[in-house]
Amino acid sequence: MTTLQSVPDHGTHPASGSTVSSFKATSRAETREQLSTATYDLLVIGGGILGISTAWHAAQSGLRVALVDAGDFAGATSSASSKLLHGGLRYLQTGAVKLVAENHFERRAVSRQVAPHLANPLTFYLPVYKGGPHGAAKLGAGVFAYSALSAFGDGVGHLLSPAKAAADVPELRTDNLKAVAVYGDDQMNDARMALMTVRATVEAGATVLNHAEVTGLRFTRGRVTGAELKDRTDGTEFGVDARLVLNATGPWVDHLRRMEDPEAAPSIRLSKGAHLVLKRTSPWKAALATPIDKYRITFALPWEDMLLLGTTDEEYEGDPGDVAVNEKDITQILDEAAFSIRDQQLSRDLITYSFAGLRVLPGGPGDTSKAKRETVVTEGRGGMLSVAGGKWTTFRHIGRTVMHKLATLPGRPLAEDMEPIAQLPKKLPLPGIANPNAVAHRLLVDGGTPGPRMAADTARHLATHYGSLSFDIARLASEDPALAERVHPDAPEIWAQVVYARDHEWAETADDVLRRRTTLTIRGLATDEIRGKVEDLLGKK
């Protein structure tokens, strides 16, 4: 198995003539050697998007950075979101105008400058039913204000007739439908966005390793100065020394804090968010955001040729590793979706997958649905920093926030060695940045040379999940016709993506490939036969 650390090579793709890049791979053993022999400025424990973003910004600033995770990158909460980059329409109800404007700024930066190849605009219809929690005038004014806070970059929020909305979303319930409010946000494949950010982190100089579990912390005169780790793939034990350790373990943040200080009081609470994925019974040209009560909205999102329904929001007190969708969640999601969606689209037979994630919220009383999605940075008794909370949309901002904290710690231990955060590039793009339409066109024209022409849905899928890195995958497929075959006839993915995930995206297990680097599990297509073939390919490195 290989993991990838060094700066990219640059070459020319033989089919398209375009410049492509690929990492020089190092083995897990070599990566462990790097981790165990160097002293890092910053060790980030936790490979969710908060830890990844912080490691990315820290590496950009010139610090020597290591990033480890007990599971896969984005293996928990960060790949169990609603897949949205959004300003937070519901925050307007609480008067958080500045927050919505800041969210919009970050959303638009990511979707327009940082990762236009990984995000796409999505129109939302907000149906107003007779007897519903909000009136048409209120929602019309709300979506107008919402679009104004985005400088009308996604159009002007307005009201739409029920007939026009039903033409765009045939499964929309029209009984007692008075009006439909319209606004714009963006969506993404969260696991792919996270993986591209890991790649950016490595390109910036960081050393990363997934499936590396922290079994203990290292201390020097009472200060946390590293961690003991165990490679879950083969049981190898090793350690990492660091001047500063950042705990970015999400739902497990208090578990690690108790390694530092057994008396550490709980700092967070957890909220479970469940989602269902269904096959679509008709085309959807817009998403639905349906008010359930004064504070909650249920989403129906056309995503990856499927329909994503959710989410729930209830306090969770169990083991974070055991979080799962149960019958109560399924019933609640389908019942709430039925407010605005016809029954034929909500048949349980259409469900291909379900998933649940845990929101990390500041500790305290009250309904989790009303709790602020804010980021909290704390320093423990042994000097370990812990970061928790936040939301996907503002992942870059969270990275900058943590870097500011690092620069202003008492004694300023890292300040002299790091570039000031204000001097870093404001909108540094993620790897593969390109116009996905242009990439898809190029793949269709010559991406299969000299083999058979690439299918249109595969070309589009590659372009919107890898950007210009798609040409690396096309090259693999052209060199080996077996890799140009579909993994499953009902999905756009090809076998070249599995090899690419193995050699360039840190995939170690079948789940790494099928759940996060491709959409096969979410489509309900990860059969035993396919899992076996994936495991065989993973074992050939």
Number of C-alpha atoms within 10 A of each C-alpha: 17 21 25 24 25 17 15 15 10 11 13 13 17 18 18 18 11 12 14 19 18 16 19 15 19 15 15 19 14 14 18 22 14 15 24 18 12 13 18 22 23 26 29 28 28 28 32 26 31 32 30 30 25 29 36 26 26 29 25 23 20 16 21 23 28 29 27 26 25 21 19 22 30 27 22 23 23 24 23 20 23 24 21 22 26 22 27 18 18 18 17 17 11 9 10 13 17 12 15 21 19 16 22 25 18 22 27 24 20 25 21 17 16 21 27 23 28 27 25 18 17 22 18 23 27 26 31 25 22 14 10 18 12 16 15 19 12 11 21 22 14 21 22 20 20 26 24 16 20 22 14 15 13 17 15 18 22 18 22 17 13 20 15 11 21 15 12 15 19 18 20 24 18 18 10 12 18 17 24 25 26 27 25 23 23 21 22 24 23 23 27 20 24 25 23 19 21 30 24 24 28 24 20 23 22 26 26 29 24 24 23 26 21 23 15 15 20 18 15 9 7 11 18 24 24 27 21 17 24 19 21 14 13 8 11 12 16 18 19 24 24 22 18 21 26 27 25 26 24 29 23 17 20 21 16 21 24 14 16 22 14 10 9 15 10 14 17 19 20 23 21 23 25 27 22 24 23 25 20 19 14 11 14 22 16 18 22 25 22 25 22 15 11 11 13 16 19 21 24 24 25 22 20 13 13 21 23 24 26 27 25 22 19 16 18 16 11 9 9 17 11 8 18 15 18 12 8 8 22 19 12 15 21 20 14 20 25 16 18 24 21 15 15 11 21 21 12 13 9 17 21 17 17 22 19 24 26 26 28 25 24 21 12 12 8 9 11 20 14 13 14 12 16 13 18 18 16 14 14 15 13 17 19 21 21 24 21 28 23 21 21 22 26 23 21 23 18 27 21 19 17 25 21 15 15 20 19 13 13 8 8 12 14 18 17 9 14 18 17 14 18 10 8 13 11 11 14 14 18 23 22 24 18 21 16 26 15 14 24 25 15 18 27 19 15 19 29 24 19 14 14 14 16 23 16 13 14 19 26 22 20 25 28 27 23 23 26 27 20 24 31 23 25 28 21 19 26 23 16 14 15 13 20 26 17 17 21 15 10 10 17 20 22 23 23 25 26 27 22 17 20 25 23 19 23 27 26 21 17 21 19 21 26 21 17 25 23 24 20 22 18 21 21 15 19 20 12 9 9 16 18 13 16 22 17 12 15 21 12 9 11
